[in-house]
Amino acid sequence: MPWIEPLTRRAAWITIAAVVVVFLATASHFVIPLAMSILLAFLLSPLVRRLGKLFHSRLLAVIVTCTFAFAVLTAGSLVVIYQLADFANELPKYRHTIAQKIVSLRDASGGPFSRFTGALSDIKHDVEATTTQVSDAAADLPTPIVRVIDGSEDSTTALASLAAAGALVVPFVEPAAMFAVVCVLVVFLLIYSEDIRDRVMVLAGAQQMSITTQALEDAAKRIGHYLLMQAIVNSFFGGAVAIGLMVIGVPNGFLLGLLAGVLRFIPVVGVWIGALLPLLLSVAVFDRWTPVVEVAALYLVLEAITNFAVEPRLYGSGTGLSGMAVLVCIMFWTWIWGPIGLLLAVPITVCLVVMGKYVEPMRAFYIVLGDEPVLDGERRLYHRLMTGDFSAAETIVHQATADIGEPRVCDEYLLPVLHTARADHARGALSDERYRFICDSITGLGTEIVDVKANGGTIACAGVEDSDRPAATLVCMAISNATGEVVSSLTSVMTGEIVARVKEDGIATLVLVCTSPESLGRARLLNKALRTRLSGVNIYIADLSGNAMDIPEGMAAGDPTLMQSVGIVIERIQQMHRSQLNVTGRAPQTSPSAA
């Protein structure tokens, strides 16, 4: 059965995705250092290339770059650790200030805070009373006789000291080992980057070489641009925080600003993690609550300015991720890898989006996580009208009109929507009510471009069949807006009535609009009948059916009366007007010579 194969293919991809997720979660100790090293390699590659051109040696450029980068990372880590230790040592000095702050928060009238602290106090007293009773009961028991065996108190003390030292060192062993592994991987990735790229090309296959090259270049460009802009923005953010904290009077403002800039590399939550320590310091140092509010306001204002004014101008669409994708990827990678996932979430997701752009089986990542529109203008407009959202459709048409002009909007947006709606209505996928709504909406959207009058003017348009009338109205609007003249809209397509109307109104140009092969055949017959009865009138056929290659018998491809887009109709009418103006303008020049 034909529907089994797509289901089997999707089930296979879902299974592969589940296996990959399980692998990433269980092999985090292997994957995280590799991902961090690749990220640092992307960040340091531009500097390596520039130094390589300067030193004429890639190895020397890698050594200088990595030495400088790792020295900065080590120094920054030591500074942060020293700052935290200093804060822990200084915290007892601020005990009195913190106690006063807690007392000031209590509600003298017995508010919620007082009730909460009172409940905690009662629980504490109950626990102490229970402990006292147990202790008294234990005291009544006979004291056991303890036999002391020869042993060394010094060895016991040494073992205890060794265990304490081990407990202090063990938490730092894993991060230090990971840092060392990352350093080694970064050095090798930078030295052998060209060789690694060549091997990736071979694995992808000779047929996919161009696609693989584009994908690698696109990923490197997006991630490099993102990291560079992040570094610039975070540097200014950290500097502004440092200056603000110094003005407020918070101790160690420079170091706190450095910490704020570094932690801001973590999307969304990094800046607030960096704000926690300054807030704690302001609570502990100052007797008043005003500095605490000032520190909070400093971070809020700077983050608002950075998010809404600075980053949109610098980032643009550099990463290619939508706002929702950033939040989802942060949640996913944090769930998989914990806090380190916060740092790696955006770069890894950018790689997935780039792979989805160039690799067809992974296109779901590009569609779901990317920020580029996945529907063209015609389909977006049709979807908005299908859902009855006229205001959104109006916004799309106005934006497109400002970008490409009215004729192209008619050819690329409004008329294709009419064709799609008519096709869906013909096969029963669109109800009569919805079809009429879409036709009326398209006419209304065209009316907003320019007003069309029912009578008057030397140009007229007529829909060959009833289904062609919305398109004829659009053509009237586009011609009127382009030429500045009033364009008549003929509702009847009977030969006699058209002839009478043309002679009565003095119409010099008639455009027969058709939007289907059937109406095009009728337009050809109508054109022959009108030409025999309307001499001197320019009659054109606007074939807007979208079948540009399907030309009926007896009508040559070079027939000047057949036009296949609104833009060509407008251009032909404007040429005719210019030729008439030139003829009219040359007439007065002959009168002096004749005299």
Summary of the structure (lengths in Angstrom):
residues: 595
radius of gyration: 38.4
end to end distance: 89.8
largest distance: 148.1
contacts: 1693
relative contact order: 0.05
helix: 76%
strand: 4%
